[in-house]
Amino acid sequence: MTTITDALRSDLVGALEAGDRPRASALRVGLAAVANAEAVDAAGPTVAAGLRGDVARRDLSAAEVAAVLATERDDLRDQAAALRARGRPEADDLDDRAAVLAAHLPTELPTDERQPRTTSH
């Protein structure tokens, strides 16, 4: 089964190959937000994992990934609205980027599994 993150990565490759910079930028923002959500708090206890002693990352559920993307989409829409209120033309670009992320969201966001799990990879 293809995950949301897999679909984002696949779409990013297509956007890069097509030279679609705005789409690629939006997808990178989404992937970066997911990667940030997977990060473990460095101030807390950490356990080395993997060959290089990397810190284990959180294993996000599909619901958590969707929630992260929805937050990014909403942030882009809010920024667009603020720019539009000032008469700035960049608002349309932000709306387009929000639409790219929205296209990768399920039609209904699941509400279960709100607590991230930590795994060692």
C-alpha positions in Angstrom: 0.0 0.0 0.0 1.3 3.4 -0.9 1.5 5.9 2.0 0.9 9.6 1.8 4.7 10.2 2.2 5.4 7.8 -0.7 2.9 9.6 -2.8 4.5 13.0 -1.9 7.9 11.7 -2.9 6.7 10.2 -6.1 4.9 13.4 -7.0 8.1 15.4 -6.2 10.1 13.3 -8.6 7.5 14.0 -11.3 7.4 17.7 -10.5 11.2 18.0 -10.7 11.3 16.1 -14.0 8.7 18.4 -15.4 10.5 21.5 -14.1 7.4 22.5 -12.1 9.2 24.5 -9.4 6.1 25.7 -7.5 4.7 22.2 -7.2 8.1 20.8 -6.2 8.5 23.5 -3.5 5.1 22.7 -2.1 5.9 19.0 -2.0 9.2 19.7 -0.3 7.4 21.7 2.4 5.1 18.9 3.0 7.8 16.3 3.2 9.9 18.5 5.5 6.9 19.0 7.8 6.5 15.3 8.1 10.2 14.8 8.7 10.1 17.4 11.4 7.1 15.7 13.0 9.1 12.4 13.0 12.0 13.9 14.9 12.5 12.9 18.5 12.9 15.6 21.2 16.7 15.9 21.6 16.2 17.2 25.2 14.6 13.9 26.2 16.2 10.5 26.5 17.4 9.1 23.2 18.4 5.6 22.1 21.0 5.1 19.4 19.7 3.1 16.5 21.1 1.9 13.1 24.6 1.4 12.0 25.7 5.0 12.7 24.1 5.4 16.0 21.4 7.6 14.7 18.6 8.6 17.0 15.4 6.6 16.5 12.6 8.6 14.8 8.9 8.5 15.5 6.8 6.3 13.3 3.8 8.4 12.4 0.5 6.8 11.6 -1.4 7.7 8.4 -3.7 9.9 10.5 -0.7 11.8 12.0 0.9 12.4 8.6 -2.4 13.6 7.2 -2.8 15.9 10.2 0.7 17.4 9.6 -0.1 18.0 5.9 -3.5 19.5 6.8 -1.7 21.9 9.2 0.7 22.9 6.5 -2.1 23.4 4.0 -4.0 25.5 6.5 -0.9 27.6 7.2 -0.5 28.3 3.5 -4.1 29.2 3.1 -3.9 31.6 6.1 -0.8 33.2 4.7 -2.6 33.6 1.3 -5.5 35.2 3.0 -3.3 37.7 4.9 -1.5 38.6 1.6 -4.8 38.9 -0.3 -6.1 41.3 2.4 -3.1 43.5 1.6 -3.7 43.2 -2.1 -0.6 41.2 -2.8 -0.5 38.9 -5.9 1.6 36.3 -4.2 -1.6 35.0 -2.5 -2.5 33.0 -5.5 0.8 31.2 -5.5 0.3 30.2 -1.8 -3.2 29.0 -2.6 -1.8 26.9 -5.4 0.8 25.3 -3.1 -1.9 24.6 -0.5 -3.9 22.8 -3.2 -0.9 20.6 -4.0 -0.8 19.5 -0.4 -4.6 19.2 -0.2 -4.5 16.8 -3.2 -2.5 14.3 -1.1 -4.9 14.4 1.9 -7.7 11.8 2.4 -11.1 13.2 1.9 -11.8 12.8 5.6 -9.0 13.2 8.1 -8.8 10.3 10.6 -8.8 11.5 14.2 -7.5 8.3 15.9 -3.9 7.6 16.9 -2.9 11.2 17.9 0.2 10.1 19.9 3.3 9.4 17.8 5.1 6.1 18.4 8.9 5.9 18.6 10.6 3.1 16.6 14.3 2.3 16.0 15.3 2.1 12.3 
